[in-house]
Amino acid sequence: MEVVDLDSRELRTASFAARLHRLRVAYRNGAVRDFTGVSQGLFTALANCEDPDTFLRERVDGQYPARDVVRAA
């Protein structure tokens, strides 16, 4: 799994599981969300873009199936 830190107000990290085509985004507020059906190219574009918050809103959120990840306490 590839993990990158994001220079963003809302997002902390993004990781990509190539075999599963899954993008996992960790938000600064502690939430974690998985997006499925994502390509390596889209993950790379997110990792290298100037504004990850806008990129996620415009190119990922609402475009790919998503689910919140619930972590055990």
C-alpha angles and dihedrals in degrees: 000000000000116000129189133182112233126219094223143124094226106026128063105181142352125206132186129208103198097193091053096036086229126151114198117195123193114203125210089242089064098258120131124200132186122211117195131206093035120149127229088242093058091049090050091049091051092048092052103038125110096231113034093176093059093039092055093047095047104035108025115020109083092007098077132039109266139190134181115245113229114206123204114250 
